[in-house]
């Protein structure tokens, strides 16, 4: 088990701690298969790179894989304002200070 630490932009204080674990190979393979099917479906529907990134982020959010959510949301080279707003909402929701 590891700890993911979030720091304030204005200080070195930790504002949130989230434990996480590295997943096993079986779970990772299942997710890889799911994402491959999702990508294939969305591409067949003519989805944009940004729409695919949002769909993948939603997939990870439903599984509370927050690092992967961020990776998807920030993977688009020229994100629209809408995508930037989605990323900000996720960041603000995740980075709320822990109640200590």
C-alpha positions as CSV (number, residue, x, y, z in Angstrom):
1,X,0.0,0.0,0.0
2,X,1.2,3.5,-0.9
3,X,0.1,7.0,-0.1
4,X,-0.7,9.6,-2.7
5,X,0.0,13.1,-1.1
6,X,-1.6,16.3,-2.4
7,X,0.1,19.6,-1.5
8,X,-1.3,23.1,-1.5
9,X,-0.2,25.4,-4.3
10,X,0.7,28.0,-1.8
11,X,2.6,26.0,0.8
12,X,4.3,22.8,1.5
13,X,1.4,21.5,3.7
14,X,-0.2,18.3,2.7
15,X,-3.9,18.9,2.1
16,X,-5.0,15.4,1.3
17,X,-3.7,11.8,1.6
18,X,-5.1,8.9,-0.4
19,X,-3.9,5.3,0.1
20,X,-3.6,3.2,-3.0
21,X,-2.3,-0.3,-4.0
22,X,-0.7,-1.6,-7.2
23,X,-3.3,-3.9,-8.9
24,X,-2.6,-7.5,-9.7
25,X,-2.0,-8.7,-13.3
26,X,-5.5,-10.2,-13.6
27,X,-7.3,-7.0,-12.8
28,X,-4.9,-5.0,-15.0
29,X,-5.6,-7.4,-17.9
30,X,-9.4,-7.0,-17.4
31,X,-9.1,-3.2,-17.5
32,X,-6.9,-3.4,-20.6
33,X,-9.5,-5.5,-22.4
34,X,-12.3,-3.1,-21.3
35,X,-10.4,-0.1,-22.5
36,X,-9.6,-1.7,-25.8
37,X,-13.3,-2.5,-26.4
38,X,-14.2,1.1,-25.3
39,X,-11.7,2.6,-27.7
40,X,-12.9,0.4,-30.6
41,X,-16.5,1.3,-30.0
42,X,-15.8,5.0,-29.7
43,X,-13.6,5.1,-32.8
44,X,-16.3,3.3,-34.8
45,X,-18.8,6.0,-33.6
46,X,-16.4,8.7,-34.8
47,X,-15.5,10.0,-31.4
48,X,-12.8,12.7,-31.1
49,X,-9.6,12.2,-29.1
50,X,-11.1,14.4,-26.4
51,X,-14.3,12.4,-26.2
52,X,-12.3,9.2,-25.9
53,X,-10.2,10.7,-23.1
54,X,-13.3,11.7,-21.2
55,X,-14.9,8.3,-21.7
56,X,-11.7,6.6,-20.5
57,X,-11.5,9.0,-17.5
58,X,-15.1,8.1,-16.6
59,X,-14.3,4.4,-16.8
60,X,-11.4,5.0,-14.3
61,X,-13.5,7.3,-12.1
62,X,-16.1,4.6,-11.7
63,X,-13.3,2.3,-10.4
64,X,-11.8,5.1,-8.2
65,X,-8.5,4.9,-10.1
66,X,-7.8,8.6,-9.7
67,X,-4.3,8.7,-11.0
68,X,-5.6,7.1,-14.3
69,X,-8.4,9.7,-14.4
70,X,-5.9,12.5,-14.3
71,X,-3.7,10.8,-16.9
72,X,-6.6,10.6,-19.3
73,X,-7.9,14.1,-18.7
74,X,-4.4,15.6,-19.2
75,X,-3.5,13.4,-22.2
76,X,-5.2,15.6,-24.7
77,X,-2.6,18.0,-26.3
78,X,-5.0,20.9,-27.0
79,X,-7.9,20.5,-24.6
80,X,-11.0,22.5,-25.0
81,X,-12.2,24.8,-22.3
82,X,-14.9,22.2,-21.5
83,X,-12.2,19.5,-20.9
84,X,-10.1,21.8,-18.8
85,X,-13.2,22.5,-16.7
86,X,-13.8,18.8,-16.2
87,X,-10.2,18.3,-15.2
88,X,-10.5,21.2,-12.7
89,X,-13.7,19.8,-11.2
90,X,-12.1,16.4,-10.7
91,X,-9.0,18.0,-9.2
92,X,-11.0,20.2,-6.9
93,X,-13.1,17.2,-5.8
94,X,-10.1,15.0,-5.1
95,X,-7.9,17.6,-3.6
96,X,-10.3,18.7,-0.8
97,X,-8.4,18.8,2.4
98,X,-8.7,15.8,4.7
99,X,-10.7,16.3,7.8
100,X,-8.1,15.7,10.5
